[in-house]
Amino acid sequence: MQTPVALQLKTDYLRRITDDTGIFQHTKFGVPDRSKGYTTDDNARALIAAVLMYKQNPQSATLDLIHTYLSFIHHAQNEQGNFRNFMDYNRSFMEDSGSEDCQGRTLWALGFMLSNASILPDNLLNTCRYLINQSLPHLEKLGSPRAAAYAVIGLSYLVNTPGALTYSFPYPHAAGHTAEEAAFLPELVITELIETIAVRLHKQYIRTKGDGWNWYEDSLTYGNSMLPWALLKAFGISGNPDLQATAKESLDFLASQTFAPEGYYRPIGSHGWLLRGGKPAEYDEQPIEACEMLLACREAAVVLKDPAYQKRADLCYAWYTGHNSLKLPLIDVQTGACYDGIHSAGLNLNQGSESIISFSIAHLVTYHG
């Protein structure tokens, strides 16, 4: 199967569901549902999309989006360094600290932004550095496998980017001369943290797998592809062959459950998921799953040097354009929005932030690298 002709990415819709606070969480069809407010999860993912948009076409309006999403994340971080998640329309956070997944997703976004340092202003990059440094003491305690995976991916972007671990100054400055500077984003601590978390995921996989079930848990639910993707990232830093082997075996198992014999991508349905020994739920199919599987497969194609993974990534993109279980495109040709998924009765006609963010990332990565 060849990648279908790319749809034109219309960025207007992302802007329309963003105000001066951040991107709205939900919509009623194509209008922001203000009663549902905002989340750090969505603003973190929107930051990734905005950075990719700016990389492809560096417009001032897109830089404004980056400012908005990063400012939301900064406001979300509490005094202890954790990120709050849910904010109501009155700009009040509804919790003292967000979920572990929220912590991990935010680290992913901040690390990704720093990996694009060459195109972004230093003042924004310094904000990312500050936020990551404040959150570091909490990351080893993450118990959620997905949260840990998101964090590993973000930290891997960080350590793989030259100059990312020190503040940028507008004049010559030698870092590390004071105790405070030496303790700021310490490379050895971060690389050891990546290895520790990745080995923990690997051991969880070894304990759980068996009888043809090659996975980290006794169910396949949401964000599955982040787990093997994180181990591929960690392998690139540590060279630990166990991480590579587990990443490949688990990603192949996930692919066996999510690519239909007819040749299209079909994510695990959110109404029931897939329990060990059972059958996968057919619906709802979520746009974010196609995006994250696409990213994991692209990473595998490079790390494992196997073009078959790139073909799978292309199928994930094709899911948005109509090569899916219903043979229906999820992109609204009038506005460029993305429908909120596939359910038993057809398309979910709401067009929330998670959906358009996911398609934007998938499109920009597929066609602009």
Secondary structure, 3 states (H helix, E strand, C coil): CCCCCCCCCCCHHHHHCECCCCEECCEECCEECHHHCEEHHHHHHHHHHHHHHHHHCCCHHHHHHHHHHHHHHHHHECCCCCECCEECCCCCECCCCCCHHHHHHHHHHHHHHHHCHHHCCHHHHHHHHHHHHHHHHHHCCCCCHHHHHHHHHHHHHHHCCCCCCCCCCCCCCCCCCCHHHHCCCCHHHHHHHHHHHHHHHHHHHHHHCECCECCCCCEECCCCCHHHHHHHHHHHHHCCHHHHHHHHHHHHHHHHHHECCCCCECCCCCCCCEECCCCCCCCCECHHHHHHHHHHHHHHHHHCCCHHHHHHHHHHHHHHHCCCCCCCCCECCCCCCECCCEECCEECCCCCHHHHHHHHHHHHHHHHC
